Amino acid sequence: MSNENPQDLIVKPAPHITGTMSKNRLMQYTFTALLAITIITAILWWSTTTPTNSQIAGLKLTGIWQMPLGEIVLINALIAIAIAVGADTLISKVSSDAQMNTWSVAVFGLIVTLSYSLGIPAMTQAADVMPIDTLSAPSAFLYVAIISLIGLVVFKKLQGLAGRKYVNPAAAAKFIVLLPFIGSVFLAKDHFAAFTAGGLGVPSLSGAIGFGSGPVGHNGLASFATYLAGCYGNPGLATPAITTSSISSLMILDKFHGWTGGASALAVIIVGIAFFVVARKYVKWRVTLAYFVSIAIMSIIFATAFGDTDLTIRLLFELFIGSSIFLGFFMATDPATTPYTGIGQIIFGVGLGVLTILIQTYMNFFGGSLLALLIMNLTVPLLDRVGIHKPFGR
């Protein structure tokens, strides 16, 4: 007679492995991290009014609301989230196949907010062809709304019908919406052109930069460090003495122009690492690590090759520019548009870093990481084949 308990012979259906992490919970963690960065940026920028009185007079600005920069950040966030959640809700009601993903689209809304550039640089001149109005209210509200709507409908919902998302929705939508400004944002010829010729007067990275006393590019500035101070410094305050310490503080602690999410690189690093620790098994941290390591190595190689007068300036710029630091933590790790395998993630991160440096150096498009991300997104189907183990028994 058998001593087996009848219950021992019961086979239960899969899944047999359970965990506490769900997609919704991961999105909640992500939303919390992004919200923390949004609030920190709003606090840092609240005391800065944009445009300043001197900019209104000197640039002869019209149709731009004078508001605290931090207030614009919060309004942008509310607009982006509201439109993303509202569009998602409407689509789910209209289409029986569409499911509501409230936390996911709320995260998307914050990413749109934090990847949008705000703040009018102190160095801006009246001859600029740069679309200054897009950097402040009320135009910023309109563009954030358009990016959020296009990104949600076209690149998040419709793209998902293909079975997978091929490009990051927020990055693709921002790129599409900015195309009307291709002459002042993307094309190298306008970046190299002098202010008086209607260009941006951006210094070229394909040459020696640093604290040198020689003019940089065609903008008449004394050095690349001078450019950084004029571009990212608080436009409402006098520019402090330009030293290694002041530039380091500017790039790491608080920038007043550029991607909202990169206003404080230190805040992004702290929040990003905390998020990675909490969700370490579910976040593609290899992409971030490979990206920043490759950025650092490429910066040092280029600084040496071009004979930079100070090796730290290029490194500080490439690592801590807002588009680089925020994208590296919260956009390059998007679970739907990045490789699945560990080896694929490392290759993706290295490729992203190398392309970012090349684009920013030779195209002078200082938001090069955005274009690099879209290019690398398209390689993901191929990278997903790298590092896949053979099925057991074969």
Contacts in CASP RR format, 6 or more apart in sequence:
PFRMAT RR
TARGET T0000
AUTHOR 0000-0000-0000
METHOD contacts of the structure
MODEL  1
MSNENPQDLIVKPAPHITGTMSKNRLMQYTFTALLAITIITAILWWSTTT
PTNSQIAGLKLTGIWQMPLGEIVLINALIAIAIAVGADTLISKVSSDAQM
NTWSVAVFGLIVTLSYSLGIPAMTQAADVMPIDTLSAPSAFLYVAIISLI
GLVVFKKLQGLAGRKYVNPAAAAKFIVLLPFIGSVFLAKDHFAAFTAGGL
GVPSLSGAIGFGSGPVGHNGLASFATYLAGCYGNPGLATPAITTSSISSL
MILDKFHGWTGGASALAVIIVGIAFFVVARKYVKWRVTLAYFVSIAIMSI
IFATAFGDTDLTIRLLFELFIGSSIFLGFFMATDPATTPYTGIGQIIFGV
GLGVLTILIQTYMNFFGGSLLALLIMNLTVPLLDRVGIHKPFGR
21 279 0 8 1.000
21 281 0 8 1.000
21 282 0 8 1.000
23 104 0 8 1.000
24 103 0 8 1.000
26 279 0 8 1.000
26 282 0 8 1.000
27 101 0 8 1.000
27 103 0 8 1.000
27 104 0 8 1.000
27 106 0 8 1.000
27 107 0 8 1.000
28 103 0 8 1.000
29 275 0 8 1.000
29 278 0 8 1.000
29 279 0 8 1.000
30 107 0 8 1.000
30 275 0 8 1.000
30 279 0 8 1.000
30 330 0 8 1.000
31 103 0 8 1.000
31 106 0 8 1.000
31 107 0 8 1.000
31 110 0 8 1.000
33 271 0 8 1.000
33 272 0 8 1.000
33 274 0 8 1.000
33 275 0 8 1.000
33 330 0 8 1.000
34 107 0 8 1.000
34 110 0 8 1.000
34 111 0 8 1.000
34 114 0 8 1.000
34 330 0 8 1.000
35 110 0 8 1.000
36 267 0 8 1.000
36 271 0 8 1.000
37 114 0 8 1.000
37 261 0 8 1.000
37 262 0 8 1.000
37 267 0 8 1.000
37 268 0 8 1.000
37 271 0 8 1.000
37 326 0 8 1.000
38 73 0 8 1.000
38 74 0 8 1.000
38 77 0 8 1.000
38 110 0 8 1.000
38 113 0 8 1.000
38 114 0 8 1.000
38 260 0 8 1.000
38 261 0 8 1.000
40 263 0 8 1.000
40 264 0 8 1.000
40 267 0 8 1.000
40 271 0 8 1.000
41 70 0 8 1.000
41 73 0 8 1.000
41 114 0 8 1.000
41 260 0 8 1.000
41 261 0 8 1.000
41 262 0 8 1.000
41 263 0 8 1.000
41 264 0 8 1.000
41 267 0 8 1.000
42 70 0 8 1.000
42 71 0 8 1.000
42 73 0 8 1.000
42 74 0 8 1.000
43 70 0 8 1.000
44 70 0 8 1.000
44 254 0 8 1.000
44 263 0 8 1.000
44 264 0 8 1.000
45 68 0 8 1.000
45 69 0 8 1.000
45 70 0 8 1.000
45 73 0 8 1.000
45 118 0 8 1.000
45 256 0 8 1.000
45 263 0 8 1.000
46 68 0 8 1.000
46 69 0 8 1.000
46 70 0 8 1.000
46 71 0 8 1.000
47 68 0 8 1.000
48 68 0 8 1.000
48 69 0 8 1.000
48 70 0 8 1.000
48 234 0 8 1.000
48 235 0 8 1.000
48 236 0 8 1.000
48 256 0 8 1.000
49 66 0 8 1.000
49 67 0 8 1.000
49 68 0 8 1.000
49 69 0 8 1.000
49 236 0 8 1.000
50 66 0 8 1.000
50 67 0 8 1.000
50 68 0 8 1.000
50 69 0 8 1.000
50 72 0 8 1.000
50 118 0 8 1.000
50 119 0 8 1.000
50 120 0 8 1.000
50 135 0 8 1.000
50 136 0 8 1.000
50 235 0 8 1.000
51 59 0 8 1.000
51 61 0 8 1.000
51 64 0 8 1.000
51 66 0 8 1.000
51 120 0 8 1.000
51 136 0 8 1.000
51 235 0 8 1.000
52 120 0 8 1.000
52 235 0 8 1.000
52 236 0 8 1.000
54 236 0 8 1.000
55 61 0 8 1.000
55 120 0 8 1.000
55 124 0 8 1.000
55 235 0 8 1.000
56 64 0 8 1.000
56 66 0 8 1.000
58 126 0 8 1.000
59 124 0 8 1.000
59 125 0 8 1.000
59 126 0 8 1.000
59 132 0 8 1.000
60 126 0 8 1.000
61 132 0 8 1.000
61 133 0 8 1.000
63 133 0 8 1.000
63 138 0 8 1.000
64 132 0 8 1.000
64 133 0 8 1.000
64 136 0 8 1.000
64 137 0 8 1.000
64 138 0 8 1.000
64 139 0 8 1.000
65 136 0 8 1.000
65 137 0 8 1.000
65 138 0 8 1.000
67 136 0 8 1.000
67 137 0 8 1.000
69 118 0 8 1.000
69 119 0 8 1.000
69 136 0 8 1.000
69 256 0 8 1.000
72 118 0 8 1.000
72 136 0 8 1.000
72 137 0 8 1.000
72 140 0 8 1.000
72 141 0 8 1.000
73 113 0 8 1.000
73 118 0 8 1.000
73 260 0 8 1.000
75 137 0 8 1.000
75 141 0 8 1.000
76 113 0 8 1.000
76 116 0 8 1.000
76 118 0 8 1.000
76 140 0 8 1.000
76 141 0 8 1.000
76 144 0 8 1.000
76 260 0 8 1.000
77 109 0 8 1.000
77 110 0 8 1.000
77 113 0 8 1.000
79 141 0 8 1.000
79 144 0 8 1.000
79 145 0 8 1.000
79 148 0 8 1.000
80 109 0 8 1.000
80 110 0 8 1.000
80 112 0 8 1.000
80 113 0 8 1.000
80 144 0 8 1.000
80 145 0 8 1.000
80 147 0 8 1.000
80 148 0 8 1.000
81 106 0 8 1.000
81 109 0 8 1.000
81 110 0 8 1.000
81 113 0 8 1.000
83 109 0 8 1.000
83 145 0 8 1.000
83 148 0 8 1.000
83 149 0 8 1.000
83 152 0 8 1.000
84 105 0 8 1.000
84 106 0 8 1.000
84 108 0 8 1.000
84 109 0 8 1.000
84 112 0 8 1.000
84 148 0 8 1.000
84 149 0 8 1.000
84 152 0 8 1.000
85 102 0 8 1.000
85 105 0 8 1.000
85 106 0 8 1.000
87 105 0 8 1.000
87 148 0 8 1.000
87 149 0 8 1.000
87 152 0 8 1.000
87 153 0 8 1.000
88 100 0 8 1.000
88 101 0 8 1.000
88 102 0 8 1.000
88 105 0 8 1.000
88 152 0 8 1.000
88 157 0 8 1.000
89 100 0 8 1.000
89 102 0 8 1.000
91 98 0 8 1.000
91 153 0 8 1.000
91 157 0 8 1.000
92 98 0 8 1.000
92 99 0 8 1.000
92 100 0 8 1.000
98 157 0 8 1.000
105 152 0 8 1.000
105 156 0 8 1.000
108 148 0 8 1.000
108 151 0 8 1.000
108 152 0 8 1.000
108 156 0 8 1.000
108 169 0 8 1.000
108 170 0 8 1.000
109 148 0 8 1.000
109 170 0 8 1.000
111 170 0 8 1.000
111 330 0 8 1.000
111 331 0 8 1.000
112 144 0 8 1.000
112 147 0 8 1.000
112 148 0 8 1.000
112 151 0 8 1.000
112 170 0 8 1.000
112 173 0 8 1.000
112 174 0 8 1.000
113 144 0 8 1.000
113 260 0 8 1.000
114 259 0 8 1.000
114 260 0 8 1.000
114 261 0 8 1.000
114 262 0 8 1.000
114 326 0 8 1.000
114 330 0 8 1.000
115 170 0 8 1.000
115 171 0 8 1.000
115 174 0 8 1.000
115 259 0 8 1.000
115 260 0 8 1.000
115 261 0 8 1.000
115 323 0 8 1.000
115 326 0 8 1.000
115 327 0 8 1.000
115 331 0 8 1.000
115 370 0 8 1.000
116 140 0 8 1.000
116 143 0 8 1.000
116 144 0 8 1.000
116 147 0 8 1.000
116 174 0 8 1.000
116 259 0 8 1.000
116 260 0 8 1.000
117 134 0 8 1.000
117 135 0 8 1.000
117 257 0 8 1.000
117 258 0 8 1.000
117 259 0 8 1.000
117 260 0 8 1.000
118 135 0 8 1.000
118 136 0 8 1.000
118 140 0 8 1.000
118 257 0 8 1.000
118 258 0 8 1.000
118 260 0 8 1.000
119 135 0 8 1.000
119 136 0 8 1.000
119 235 0 8 1.000
119 256 0 8 1.000
119 257 0 8 1.000
119 258 0 8 1.000
120 132 0 8 1.000
120 135 0 8 1.000
120 136 0 8 1.000
120 235 0 8 1.000
120 257 0 8 1.000
121 230 0 8 1.000
121 231 0 8 1.000
121 232 0 8 1.000
121 233 0 8 1.000
121 235 0 8 1.000
121 257 0 8 1.000
122 230 0 8 1.000
122 231 0 8 1.000
122 233 0 8 1.000
122 234 0 8 1.000
122 235 0 8 1.000
122 236 0 8 1.000
122 239 0 8 1.000
123 219 0 8 1.000
123 221 0 8 1.000
123 227 0 8 1.000
123 230 0 8 1.000
123 231 0 8 1.000
124 130 0 8 1.000
124 132 0 8 1.000
125 195 0 8 1.000
127 195 0 8 1.000
127 196 0 8 1.000
127 197 0 8 1.000
127 198 0 8 1.000
127 199 0 8 1.000
128 184 0 8 1.000
128 195 0 8 1.000
128 198 0 8 1.000
128 199 0 8 1.000
128 200 0 8 1.000
129 183 0 8 1.000
129 184 0 8 1.000
129 190 0 8 1.000
129 198 0 8 1.000
129 199 0 8 1.000
129 200 0 8 1.000
130 184 0 8 1.000
130 185 0 8 1.000
130 199 0 8 1.000
130 200 0 8 1.000
131 181 0 8 1.000
131 184 0 8 1.000
131 185 0 8 1.000
133 139 0 8 1.000
134 140 0 8 1.000
134 143 0 8 1.000
134 181 0 8 1.000
135 257 0 8 1.000
143 177 0 8 1.000
146 177 0 8 1.000
147 170 0 8 1.000
147 173 0 8 1.000
147 174 0 8 1.000
147 177 0 8 1.000
148 173 0 8 1.000
150 173 0 8 1.000
150 176 0 8 1.000
150 177 0 8 1.000
151 169 0 8 1.000
151 170 0 8 1.000
151 172 0 8 1.000
151 173 0 8 1.000
152 169 0 8 1.000
154 172 0 8 1.000
154 173 0 8 1.000
155 165 0 8 1.000
155 167 0 8 1.000
155 168 0 8 1.000
155 169 0 8 1.000
155 170 0 8 1.000
155 172 0 8 1.000
155 173 0 8 1.000
156 165 0 8 1.000
156 169 0 8 1.000
159 165 0 8 1.000
159 166 0 8 1.000
159 167 0 8 1.000
159 169 0 8 1.000
164 336 0 8 1.000
164 381 0 8 1.000
165 336 0 8 1.000
165 337 0 8 1.000
166 337 0 8 1.000
166 377 0 8 1.000
166 378 0 8 1.000
166 380 0 8 1.000
166 381 0 8 1.000
167 337 0 8 1.000
167 374 0 8 1.000
167 377 0 8 1.000
167 378 0 8 1.000
168 331 0 8 1.000
168 334 0 8 1.000
168 337 0 8 1.000
168 373 0 8 1.000
168 374 0 8 1.000
168 377 0 8 1.000
170 331 0 8 1.000
171 327 0 8 1.000
171 331 0 8 1.000
171 370 0 8 1.000
171 373 0 8 1.000
171 374 0 8 1.000
171 377 0 8 1.000
172 374 0 8 1.000
174 370 0 8 1.000
175 370 0 8 1.000
175 371 0 8 1.000
175 374 0 8 1.000
178 185 0 8 1.000
178 186 0 8 1.000
183 190 0 8 1.000
184 190 0 8 1.000
184 199 0 8 1.000
184 200 0 8 1.000
185 365 0 8 1.000
186 363 0 8 1.000
186 365 0 8 1.000
188 362 0 8 1.000
188 363 0 8 1.000
188 364 0 8 1.000
188 365 0 8 1.000
190 198 0 8 1.000
190 199 0 8 1.000
190 200 0 8 1.000
191 199 0 8 1.000
191 200 0 8 1.000
191 201 0 8 1.000
191 202 0 8 1.000
191 363 0 8 1.000
191 364 0 8 1.000
191 365 0 8 1.000
192 199 0 8 1.000
192 201 0 8 1.000
192 202 0 8 1.000
192 204 0 8 1.000
192 217 0 8 1.000
192 218 0 8 1.000
192 364 0 8 1.000
193 199 0 8 1.000
193 200 0 8 1.000
193 201 0 8 1.000
193 218 0 8 1.000
194 201 0 8 1.000
194 218 0 8 1.000
194 219 0 8 1.000
194 220 0 8 1.000
195 201 0 8 1.000
195 218 0 8 1.000
195 219 0 8 1.000
197 218 0 8 1.000
201 217 0 8 1.000
201 218 0 8 1.000
201 219 0 8 1.000
202 217 0 8 1.000
202 219 0 8 1.000
202 227 0 8 1.000
202 364 0 8 1.000
202 366 0 8 1.000
203 209 0 8 1.000
203 216 0 8 1.000
203 217 0 8 1.000
203 219 0 8 1.000
203 221 0 8 1.000
203 224 0 8 1.000
203 227 0 8 1.000
204 216 0 8 1.000
204 217 0 8 1.000
204 364 0 8 1.000
205 302 0 8 1.000
205 314 0 8 1.000
205 360 0 8 1.000
205 361 0 8 1.000
205 364 0 8 1.000
206 306 0 8 1.000
206 361 0 8 1.000
206 362 0 8 1.000
207 306 0 8 1.000
207 307 0 8 1.000
208 306 0 8 1.000
208 307 0 8 1.000
208 308 0 8 1.000
208 309 0 8 1.000
209 216 0 8 1.000
209 223 0 8 1.000
209 224 0 8 1.000
209 306 0 8 1.000
209 308 0 8 1.000
209 309 0 8 1.000
209 313 0 8 1.000
209 314 0 8 1.000
210 223 0 8 1.000
210 224 0 8 1.000
210 225 0 8 1.000
210 308 0 8 1.000
210 309 0 8 1.000
210 310 0 8 1.000
210 313 0 8 1.000
210 314 0 8 1.000
211 223 0 8 1.000
211 225 0 8 1.000
211 242 0 8 1.000
211 244 0 8 1.000
211 309 0 8 1.000
211 310 0 8 1.000
211 313 0 8 1.000
212 222 0 8 1.000
212 223 0 8 1.000
212 224 0 8 1.000
212 225 0 8 1.000
212 309 0 8 1.000
212 310 0 8 1.000
213 222 0 8 1.000
213 223 0 8 1.000
214 222 0 8 1.000
214 223 0 8 1.000
215 221 0 8 1.000
215 222 0 8 1.000
216 222 0 8 1.000
216 223 0 8 1.000
216 224 0 8 1.000
216 226 0 8 1.000
216 227 0 8 1.000
219 227 0 8 1.000
221 227 0 8 1.000
223 242 0 8 1.000
223 309 0 8 1.000
224 313 0 8 1.000
224 317 0 8 1.000
225 242 0 8 1.000
225 247 0 8 1.000
225 310 0 8 1.000
225 313 0 8 1.000
226 242 0 8 1.000
228 247 0 8 1.000
228 250 0 8 1.000
228 251 0 8 1.000
228 313 0 8 1.000
228 317 0 8 1.000
229 239 0 8 1.000
229 240 0 8 1.000
229 242 0 8 1.000
229 246 0 8 1.000
229 247 0 8 1.000
229 250 0 8 1.000
230 239 0 8 1.000
231 257 0 8 1.000
232 250 0 8 1.000
232 251 0 8 1.000
232 255 0 8 1.000
232 256 0 8 1.000
232 257 0 8 1.000
232 258 0 8 1.000
233 239 0 8 1.000
233 250 0 8 1.000
233 255 0 8 1.000
233 256 0 8 1.000
233 257 0 8 1.000
234 254 0 8 1.000
234 256 0 8 1.000
235 256 0 8 1.000
240 246 0 8 1.000
244 310 0 8 1.000
244 312 0 8 1.000
247 313 0 8 1.000
247 316 0 8 1.000
248 312 0 8 1.000
248 316 0 8 1.000
251 265 0 8 1.000
251 316 0 8 1.000
251 317 0 8 1.000
251 320 0 8 1.000
251 321 0 8 1.000
252 264 0 8 1.000
252 265 0 8 1.000
252 266 0 8 1.000
252 316 0 8 1.000
252 320 0 8 1.000
253 264 0 8 1.000
253 265 0 8 1.000
253 266 0 8 1.000
254 263 0 8 1.000
254 264 0 8 1.000
255 262 0 8 1.000
255 263 0 8 1.000
255 264 0 8 1.000
255 265 0 8 1.000
255 322 0 8 1.000
256 263 0 8 1.000
258 322 0 8 1.000
258 323 0 8 1.000
259 322 0 8 1.000
259 323 0 8 1.000
259 326 0 8 1.000
259 327 0 8 1.000
261 268 0 8 1.000
261 322 0 8 1.000
261 326 0 8 1.000
262 268 0 8 1.000
262 322 0 8 1.000
262 323 0 8 1.000
262 325 0 8 1.000
262 326 0 8 1.000
263 322 0 8 1.000
265 319 0 8 1.000
265 320 0 8 1.000
265 322 0 8 1.000
265 325 0 8 1.000
268 325 0 8 1.000
268 326 0 8 1.000
268 329 0 8 1.000
268 330 0 8 1.000
269 325 0 8 1.000
269 329 0 8 1.000
272 329 0 8 1.000
272 330 0 8 1.000
275 283 0 8 1.000
275 329 0 8 1.000
276 283 0 8 1.000
276 285 0 8 1.000
276 288 0 8 1.000
282 335 0 8 1.000
283 333 0 8 1.000
284 333 0 8 1.000
284 335 0 8 1.000
284 338 0 8 1.000
284 339 0 8 1.000
284 345 0 8 1.000
285 333 0 8 1.000
286 342 0 8 1.000
286 345 0 8 1.000
286 346 0 8 1.000
286 349 0 8 1.000
287 328 0 8 1.000
287 332 0 8 1.000
287 333 0 8 1.000
287 338 0 8 1.000
287 339 0 8 1.000
287 345 0 8 1.000
287 346 0 8 1.000
287 348 0 8 1.000
287 349 0 8 1.000
287 352 0 8 1.000
288 328 0 8 1.000
288 329 0 8 1.000
288 332 0 8 1.000
288 333 0 8 1.000
288 349 0 8 1.000
290 345 0 8 1.000
290 346 0 8 1.000
290 347 0 8 1.000
290 348 0 8 1.000
290 349 0 8 1.000
290 350 0 8 1.000
290 352 0 8 1.000
291 328 0 8 1.000
291 332 0 8 1.000
291 349 0 8 1.000
291 350 0 8 1.000
291 352 0 8 1.000
291 353 0 8 1.000
292 319 0 8 1.000
292 328 0 8 1.000
293 350 0 8 1.000
294 349 0 8 1.000
294 350 0 8 1.000
294 351 0 8 1.000
294 352 0 8 1.000
294 353 0 8 1.000
294 354 0 8 1.000
295 318 0 8 1.000
295 319 0 8 1.000
295 324 0 8 1.000
295 353 0 8 1.000
295 356 0 8 1.000
295 357 0 8 1.000
296 315 0 8 1.000
296 318 0 8 1.000
296 319 0 8 1.000
298 318 0 8 1.000
298 353 0 8 1.000
298 354 0 8 1.000
298 357 0 8 1.000
299 314 0 8 1.000
299 315 0 8 1.000
299 318 0 8 1.000
299 319 0 8 1.000
299 357 0 8 1.000
300 311 0 8 1.000
300 315 0 8 1.000
302 314 0 8 1.000
302 357 0 8 1.000
302 361 0 8 1.000
303 311 0 8 1.000
303 314 0 8 1.000
303 315 0 8 1.000
304 311 0 8 1.000
308 314 0 8 1.000
318 324 0 8 1.000
318 356 0 8 1.000
318 357 0 8 1.000
318 360 0 8 1.000
319 325 0 8 1.000
321 366 0 8 1.000
321 367 0 8 1.000
323 366 0 8 1.000
323 367 0 8 1.000
323 368 0 8 1.000
323 369 0 8 1.000
323 370 0 8 1.000
324 356 0 8 1.000
324 369 0 8 1.000
327 369 0 8 1.000
327 370 0 8 1.000
327 373 0 8 1.000
328 352 0 8 1.000
328 369 0 8 1.000
331 373 0 8 1.000
332 338 0 8 1.000
332 348 0 8 1.000
332 349 0 8 1.000
332 352 0 8 1.000
332 373 0 8 1.000
337 377 0 8 1.000
337 380 0 8 1.000
338 345 0 8 1.000
338 348 0 8 1.000
338 377 0 8 1.000
338 380 0 8 1.000
339 345 0 8 1.000
339 347 0 8 1.000
339 348 0 8 1.000
339 380 0 8 1.000
339 383 0 8 1.000
339 384 0 8 1.000
339 386 0 8 1.000
340 384 0 8 1.000
341 383 0 8 1.000
341 384 0 8 1.000
341 386 0 8 1.000
341 387 0 8 1.000
341 388 0 8 1.000
342 387 0 8 1.000
343 386 0 8 1.000
343 387 0 8 1.000
344 383 0 8 1.000
344 384 0 8 1.000
344 386 0 8 1.000
344 387 0 8 1.000
347 383 0 8 1.000
347 386 0 8 1.000
348 376 0 8 1.000
348 379 0 8 1.000
348 380 0 8 1.000
348 383 0 8 1.000
349 376 0 8 1.000
351 372 0 8 1.000
351 376 0 8 1.000
352 369 0 8 1.000
352 372 0 8 1.000
352 373 0 8 1.000
352 376 0 8 1.000
353 369 0 8 1.000
353 372 0 8 1.000
355 368 0 8 1.000
355 371 0 8 1.000
355 372 0 8 1.000
355 375 0 8 1.000
355 376 0 8 1.000
356 368 0 8 1.000
356 369 0 8 1.000
356 372 0 8 1.000
359 365 0 8 1.000
359 367 0 8 1.000
359 368 0 8 1.000
359 371 0 8 1.000
359 372 0 8 1.000
360 366 0 8 1.000
360 367 0 8 1.000
360 368 0 8 1.000
360 369 0 8 1.000
365 371 0 8 1.000
END
